[in-house]
Amino acid sequence: MKQQTNSLFLVRPSNFVFNTETAHSNAFQQVIHESPKAIYQKVDAEFTGFVQTLEAAGVDVHVFEDTKDPVKPDAVFPNNWISCHEDGTLVLYPMCATNRQLERNPDFIAYIKKHFEVKRVLDLSVYEKENRFLEGTGSIIFDHKSKKAYACISPRTDQALFISTCELLGYQPISFHANDSDGKAIYHTNVMLCIAEHFAAICLESISNEEERMHVIESLTESGHQIIEISFAQMYHFAGNMLALESNDGRPLLALSQSAFTSLTNDQKDKIE
């Protein structure tokens, strides 16, 4: 199985504001002192530029438009409620915040079923009724080639549900605990770990338990990944929140924010390249 994809599913948000429902578990959220209109204009321009950059690099981009009502502040992050797999599996995940549960759009799902081969749907959203959550590829970092999955446990990532989901998908679960520099649980694994085909960028100092840290290191190394360690400071610039892609002609690509790119050292960039 490939680690990267040449096709992306993106949602253009209709609203992009500070989400008060998710702030208690997400220390990365920041209040921006600008009008909602000014913020939206910047977000919309950035989104359009992102799509254009991806398409110019040879990536197929499927853009969906968020609905204005009900208000969904985090609709731009659909990877938290859905993941699509090479074997034709589509997974729907249980979301922690009530206003994020509204992001699951049956029209989006119908489009995917129409344009891609979907052999089965695993709907885990029923676990929301039990207050058990697992937020997609925010919670789970899949190493598709070695059939392993990594997750840091947090209020948004239920350990037992993570393990049972891995069993359903045929992946080996590797769970651990990770905290930020203030000792607070990191809300999503994908802010501290990125797995590409040949390397893994990871904030190892966030895993304070030595046994868990060594287990993660050994597992990544056994799978043939060169470990590129990032610092807390780089993690806060989202250097862990990178995504391995490929162009339609098979060229490997890495999508990351300008903030993340600027935070990386020349040595780290050389290793990635």
Buried (B, 14 or more C-beta within 10 A) or exposed (E): EEBBBBBBBBBBBBBBBEBEBBBEBBBBBEEEEEEEEEBBEEBBEBBEEBBEEBEEBBBEBBEBEBBEEEBBBBBBBBBBBBBBBEEEBBBBBBBBBEBBBBBBBEEBBEBBEEEEEBEEBBEBBEBBEEEBBBBBBBBBBBBBBBBBBBBBBBBBBBBEBBBBBBEEBEBEBBBBBBBBBEEEBBBBBBBBBBBBBBBBBBBBBBBEEEEBBEBBBEBBEEBEBEBBEBBBEBBBBBBBBBBBBBBEEEEBBBBBBEEBBEBBEEEBEEBBE
